[in-house]
Amino acid sequence: MIVNQDLELLQAVIKSDRNLVLQLLQQGINPNIRDETETTALTYASQKGNIEIVNLLIDNGAEINYQNKPHRITPLMVAAANNHLGVVQALINAGAEVNLANDDGSPALAIAVYRGFSEIVKVLLAANADASICDRDGDTPLKLAIKNNHLDIAKQLIDSGAILNPQEPVSETPLTLATDLGNLAVVKMLVEAGADVNLATTEGETVIAIAAANGYRDLVDYLLEVGADIDVADSSGDTPLHLATVENYQEIAKALLEKGAKVERKNELGDTPLMVAALHDYTAIAMRLIYHGANPNAENEKETPLKLAISHDNFQMVRLLLSVGVDPDTRLDKGKTILMQACDRGNIPLMQVILKAGADVNLQDDADATALMWASHRGYTDAVKILLETKKVNPNLRNHQGYTALMLAEYNQYPEVVQLLQNVSL
């Protein structure tokens, strides 16, 4: 039970009334009395930064390492959080445990690092504070310093033995964190201190992959200079070149290719970087990949760059691939040619570029349908006109049901298409 005189001690501390604190202690008031928040007089004195009162309380038996509830905060943590250097030193001299952690798993060092209080950090490290202890979120003091761009503190922690290269895989190392933030200065500092540029996270990510995926050209260049593995793959099989390609980072792709990145590496889906570029219609990167030797006919279990481009109506990519010699009669599922696909969708620009590349207009799919039948079945008048204008199309071919293109147009009641086909059949 807290009596008025006990509360008077806490109030005197909060008001920094040294004489009243001394008087109450001499009267035998318990220095470890706590208020309804479980906070002691020493914690309040440490928060206020009143070193005289702190020393009075310590000399009269105040519990130095008391942790309140529910947050488990100590006087040392409070002093560190408020940048009270003298109080921090006094508490340490009196036997404060520097590595006690609060309910977030943060010791006094982590708190001081987060706040950017370099002198407090220096004192705590000198008192053997653990520079590599992790909080509940997995953050070490070094990672906190990096996140908050406290370079001087990061240097202190490194010099005090902070772990740079964890023995067991972790989701984030100091180096991967600095890279993800795009902080070249910190990356250089960590590498020069011995951080392994090829150490992977639990997801298989390395710093070169992170830099490539984020478009950090300066970091990519630096990491390649210091020995980063240019072709290392993550847990999805993606290399830095895959990652740069999927984000359309042309300068990153250029840098990787000029340093010899392998263009034919496949990820877990079986996709090469060129296939990724084809899927997203990133023509500029695709051109660069092909220039550096990428196979435009590369295959996974069922796709090629051209098939991916056609499936997404990526006109520029289709034109590029056909211009470098990819077969214009490439077949998709069920024997359907890319020309048939374009006709089925009524995509005139695609039709024109495929025809210009020399596609055979009379090929038939597994159901014996031709490109003309696909266009006629859909009622695409312009598509039918273009096919007829080639002077090569045979309008009399029949599908497996015995229908010609004209019959399909008649059945589906497309009079304009019917008229065109009747004219050519005369």
C-alpha positions in Angstrom: 0.0 0.0 0.0 1.3 3.4 -1.0 0.9 6.1 1.7 1.1 9.8 1.3 4.7 10.0 2.5 5.8 7.4 0.0 4.1 9.4 -2.8 5.8 12.5 -1.5 9.2 10.9 -2.3 8.2 10.3 -5.9 6.8 13.8 -6.2 10.0 15.3 -4.8 12.0 13.3 -7.3 9.8 14.5 -10.2 10.2 18.1 -9.0 14.0 17.6 -8.6 13.7 18.7 -5.0 17.0 17.3 -3.7 16.7 18.6 -0.2 13.2 17.1 0.3 14.4 13.8 -1.2 17.3 13.7 1.2 15.0 14.5 4.1 12.5 11.8 3.3 15.3 9.2 2.8 16.7 10.2 6.2 13.2 9.6 7.7 13.4 6.0 6.4 11.1 6.2 3.4 11.6 3.1 1.1 13.7 4.3 -1.9 12.1 1.5 -4.0 8.5 2.6 -3.6 6.6 2.4 -6.8 3.6 4.3 -8.1 0.5 2.8 -9.9 2.6 2.6 -13.1 5.2 0.5 -11.3 7.8 3.3 -11.7 10.4 3.8 -9.0 12.0 7.0 -7.7 15.3 6.0 -9.4 13.6 5.6 -12.7 12.0 9.1 -12.4 15.3 10.6 -11.3 17.1 8.9 -14.3 14.4 10.3 -16.6 14.9 13.8 -15.2 18.7 13.6 -15.5 19.2 14.7 -11.9 22.5 13.0 -11.1 22.5 14.3 -7.5 19.2 12.7 -6.7 20.2 9.5 -8.6 23.3 9.2 -6.4 21.2 9.9 -3.3 18.8 7.1 -4.2 21.6 4.7 -5.1 23.4 5.4 -1.8 20.2 4.7 0.1 19.6 1.3 -1.5 17.6 2.0 -4.6 17.3 -1.1 -6.8 19.4 -0.2 -9.8 18.1 -3.0 -12.1 14.4 -2.9 -11.3 12.3 -3.4 -14.4 8.8 -2.1 -14.2 5.7 -3.8 -15.5 4.6 -4.4 -18.1 7.3 -2.8 -20.2 10.3 -4.0 -18.2 12.0 -0.6 -18.4 15.1 0.0 -16.2 16.6 3.3 -14.9 19.5 2.8 -17.3 17.2 2.6 -20.3 15.4 5.7 -19.3 18.6 7.6 -18.8 19.9 6.4 -22.2 16.7 7.3 -23.9 17.0 10.9 -22.6 20.7 11.3 -23.4 21.6 11.8 -19.7 25.3 10.8 -20.0 26.2 11.5 -16.4 23.3 9.4 -15.1 24.2 6.5 -17.4 27.7 6.5 -16.1 26.6 6.7 -12.5 24.2 3.8 -12.9 26.9 1.7 -14.6 29.4 2.5 -11.9 26.8 1.4 -9.4 26.4 -1.9 -11.1 23.6 -1.5 -13.6 23.2 -4.5 -16.0 23.8 -3.0 -19.4 22.3 -5.9 -21.4 18.9 -6.1 -19.7 16.1 -5.8 -22.3 12.7 -4.3 -22.2 9.5 -6.0 -23.4 10.5 -5.2 -27.0 13.8 -7.0 -26.5 15.7 -3.7 -26.6 18.5 -3.0 -24.1 19.8 0.4 -23.3 22.3 0.3 -26.2 19.6 -0.3 -28.8 17.6 2.6 -27.4 20.6 5.0 -27.5 21.5 3.8 -31.0 18.0 4.4 -32.2 18.0 8.0 -30.7 21.4 8.7 -32.2 23.1 9.4 -28.9 26.7 8.5 -29.8 28.3 9.4 -26.4 25.8 7.2 -24.6 26.6 4.4 -27.1 30.3 4.9 -26.4 29.9 4.6 -22.6 27.6 1.5 -22.9 30.0 -0.2 -25.3 32.9 0.5 -22.9 30.8 -1.2 -20.2 30.6 -4.3 -22.4 27.1 -3.8 -23.8 26.4 -6.5 -26.4 26.7 -4.9 -29.8 24.9 -7.8 -31.6 21.9 -8.5 -29.3 18.6 -8.8 -31.3 15.4 -7.2 -30.3 12.0 -8.8 -30.9 11.9 -7.6 -34.5 15.3 -9.2 -35.2 17.1 -5.8 -35.2 20.6 -5.5 -33.8 22.0 -2.2 -32.7 24.0 -2.1 -35.9 20.9 -2.5 -38.0 19.1 0.2 -36.0 22.1 2.5 -36.7 21.9 1.7 -40.4 18.1 2.2 -40.6 18.4 5.6 -39.0 21.6 6.6 -41.0 23.7 7.1 -37.9 27.0 6.4 -39.6 29.2 7.4 -36.7 27.4 5.1 -34.4 27.5 2.2 -36.9 31.3 2.7 -37.0 31.5 2.5 -33.2 29.4 -0.7 -33.2 31.6 -2.3 -35.9 34.7 -1.4 -34.0 33.2 -3.0 -30.9 32.7 -6.3 -32.7 29.2 -6.1 -34.0 28.4 -9.2 -36.1 28.6 -8.5 -39.8 28.3 -12.0 -41.1 25.9 -14.2 -39.1 26.9 -17.9 -39.0 23.3 -19.0 -39.6 21.1 -17.6 -42.4 19.0 -14.7 -41.4 16.3 -12.7 -43.2 18.4 -9.6 -43.2 22.0 -8.9 -42.6 23.5 -5.4 -41.9 24.8 -5.4 -45.5 21.5 -6.4 -47.1 19.7 -3.8 -45.1 22.1 -1.0 -46.1 21.8 -2.2 -49.7 18.0 -2.2 -49.6 18.1 1.3 -48.4 20.5 2.3 -51.2 23.1 3.7 -48.8 26.3 3.4 -50.7 28.4 5.0 -47.9 27.2 2.4 -45.3 27.7 -0.4 -47.8 31.3 0.6 -48.4 31.9 0.9 -44.6 30.5 -2.6 -44.0 32.4 -4.2 -46.9 35.7 -2.5 -45.8 35.0 -3.9 -42.3 34.7 -7.4 -43.6 31.0 -7.9 -44.6 30.7 -10.8 -47.1 29.1 -9.5 -50.3 28.0 -13.0 -51.2 26.4 -14.0 -48.0 22.8 -14.9 -48.7 19.7 -14.4 -46.6 17.2 -17.1 -45.7 15.4 -16.2 -49.0 18.6 -16.7 -50.9 19.0 -12.9 -51.6 22.4 -11.4 -51.9 23.3 -7.7 -52.0 23.9 -7.7 -55.7 20.4 -9.1 -56.3 18.9 -6.5 -53.9 20.8 -3.7 -55.6 19.7 -4.9 -59.1 16.0 -5.3 -58.0 15.9 -1.7 -56.7 17.7 -0.1 -59.6 20.7 1.1 -57.6 23.3 1.5 -60.4 26.0 2.9 -58.2 25.6 0.0 -55.8 25.6 -2.6 -58.5 28.9 -1.1 -59.9 30.5 -1.0 -56.5 29.5 -4.5 -55.5 30.8 -6.0 -58.8 34.1 -4.2 -58.2 34.4 -5.9 -54.8 33.6 -9.4 -56.0 29.9 -9.9 -55.8 28.8 -13.0 -57.7 27.1 -11.6 -60.8 25.1 -14.8 -61.5 24.0 -15.9 -58.0 20.4 -17.0 -57.9 17.9 -16.5 -55.1 15.4 -19.1 -53.8 13.2 -18.5 -56.9 16.2 -19.1 -59.2 16.2 -15.4 -60.3 19.6 -13.9 -61.0 20.4 -10.2 -60.7 19.8 -10.0 -64.5 16.4 -11.5 -64.1 15.6 -9.0 -61.3 16.8 -6.0 -63.3 14.8 -7.2 -66.3 11.5 -7.7 -64.5 11.7 -4.1 -63.2 12.8 -2.8 -66.6 16.0 -1.3 -65.2 17.8 -0.9 -68.5 21.0 0.7 -67.0 21.3 -2.1 -64.5 20.8 -4.8 -67.1 23.5 -3.0 -69.3 26.0 -3.0 -66.4 25.4 -6.7 -65.6 25.7 -7.7 -69.3 28.8 -5.7 -69.8 30.4 -7.5 -66.8 29.5 -10.9 -68.3 26.2 -11.9 -66.7 25.0 -15.2 -68.2 22.0 -14.5 -70.4 20.7 -18.1 -70.6 20.3 -18.8 -66.9 16.8 -20.0 -66.1 14.8 -19.4 -62.9 12.6 -22.0 -61.1 9.9 -21.4 -63.7 12.3 -22.1 -66.5 12.3 -18.5 -67.7 15.4 -16.8 -69.1 15.8 -13.0 -68.7 14.7 -12.7 -72.4 11.5 -14.5 -71.6 10.9 -12.2 -68.7 11.4 -9.2 -71.0 9.1 -10.7 -73.7 6.4 -11.2 -71.1 6.4 -7.6 -70.1 7.1 -6.1 -73.5 10.4 -4.5 -72.4 11.8 -4.2 -75.9 14.9 -2.2 -75.1 16.2 -4.7 -72.6 15.3 -7.6 -74.9 17.4 -6.0 -77.7 20.3 -5.7 -75.3 19.9 -9.3 -74.2 19.8 -10.6 -77.8 22.9 -8.4 -78.6 24.7 -10.2 -75.8 23.8 -13.6 -77.0 20.4 -14.4 -75.6 18.6 -17.2 -77.5 15.4 -15.8 -79.0 14.1 -19.4 -79.3 14.8 -20.3 -75.6 12.2 -22.7 -74.2 10.8 -23.7 -70.8 8.3 -26.5 -70.6 5.7 -24.8 -72.8 6.8 -21.2 -73.5 9.2 -19.3 -75.7 9.8 -15.5 -75.8 7.6 -15.3 -78.9 4.8 -17.3 -77.3 4.9 -15.1 -74.2 4.9 -11.9 -76.3 2.0 -13.2 -78.5 -0.1 -14.3 -75.5 0.0 -10.7 -74.1 -0.4 -9.0 -77.5 3.1 -7.4 -77.1 3.4 -6.0 -80.6 6.9 -4.4 -80.3 8.3 -7.5 -78.8 6.8 -9.7 -81.5 8.2 -7.5 -84.2 11.7 -7.6 -82.5 11.7 -11.4 -82.2 10.6 -11.9 -85.8 13.2 -9.5 -87.0 16.0 -11.7 -85.5 14.7 -14.8 -87.2 12.2 -16.4 -84.9 9.8 -18.6 -86.9 6.7 -16.7 -87.9 4.9 -20.0 -88.1 5.5 -20.8 -84.4 2.7 -22.8 -83.0 0.9 -22.4 -79.7 -1.5 -24.8 -77.9 -3.5 -27.2 -80.2 -1.4 -26.4 -83.2 -2.6 -22.8 -83.4 0.0 -20.5 -85.1 0.8 -17.1 -83.9 -1.0 -15.7 -87.0 -4.1 -17.6 -86.1 -3.9 -16.2 -82.6 -3.7 -12.6 -84.0 -6.6 -13.3 -86.2 -8.6 -14.8 -83.4 -8.1 -11.6 -81.4 -8.6 -9.3 -84.4 -5.2 -7.7 -83.7 -4.4 -6.0 -87.0 -0.9 -4.7 -86.2 0.2 -8.1 -85.0 -1.3 -9.8 -88.1 0.6 -7.4 -90.3 4.0 -7.8 -88.7 3.6 -11.6 -88.7 2.6 -11.6 -92.4 5.5 -9.4 -93.2 7.8 -11.9 -91.6 6.6 -14.5 -94.1 4.0 -16.5 -92.2 2.2 -19.3 -94.1 -1.4 -18.2 -94.3 -2.7 -21.6 -95.1 -1.4 -23.6 -92.2 -4.0 -25.5 -90.2 -4.2 -26.2 -86.5 -5.1 -29.5 -84.8 -8.8 -28.9 -85.8 -7.7 -28.1 -89.3 -8.7 -24.4 -88.9 -6.8 -21.8 -90.8 -6.1 -18.1 -90.0 -8.9 -17.1 -92.4 -11.3 -19.4 -90.6 -10.4 -17.8 -87.2 -10.9 -14.3 -88.5 -14.2 -15.3 -90.3 -15.5 -17.2 -87.3 -15.0 -14.0 -85.2 -16.4 -11.7 -87.8 -13.3 -9.5 -88.1 -13.9 -7.9 -91.5 -10.5 -6.0 -91.6 -8.6 -9.2 -90.6 -10.3 -11.1 -93.4 -9.5 -8.3 -95.9 -5.8 -8.4 -95.0 -5.6 -12.1 -95.4 -7.3 -12.0 -98.7 -5.0 -9.2 -99.9 -2.0 -11.5 -99.5 -3.2 -13.3 -102.7 -1.9 -16.5 -101.1 -4.8 -17.5 -98.9 -6.9 -20.5 -99.9 -10.5 -19.8 -98.9 -11.6 -23.3 -99.8 -9.8 -25.2 -97.1 -12.0 -27.0 -94.7 -11.7 -27.7 -90.9 -12.3 -31.1 -89.4 -16.0 -30.5 -89.4 -16.0 -29.8 -93.1 -16.6 -26.1 -92.8 -14.9 -23.4 -95.0 -14.3 -19.9 -93.8 -17.3 -18.8 -95.8 -19.5 -21.4 -94.1 -18.4 -20.2 -90.7 -19.2 -16.5 -91.5 -22.6 -17.6 -92.8 -23.3 -19.7 -89.7 -22.4 -16.8 -87.4 -24.2 -14.2 -89.5 -21.4 -11.8 -90.4 -22.8 -10.4 -93.7 -19.7 -8.2 -94.5 -17.4 -11.1 -94.1 -19.7 -13.3 -96.1 -19.7 -10.8 -99.0 -15.9 -10.6 -99.0 -15.5 -14.4 -99.1 -18.2 -14.8 -101.7 -16.4 -12.4 -103.9 -13.1 -14.2 -103.7 -14.7 -17.5 -104.2 -16.3 -16.5 -107.5 
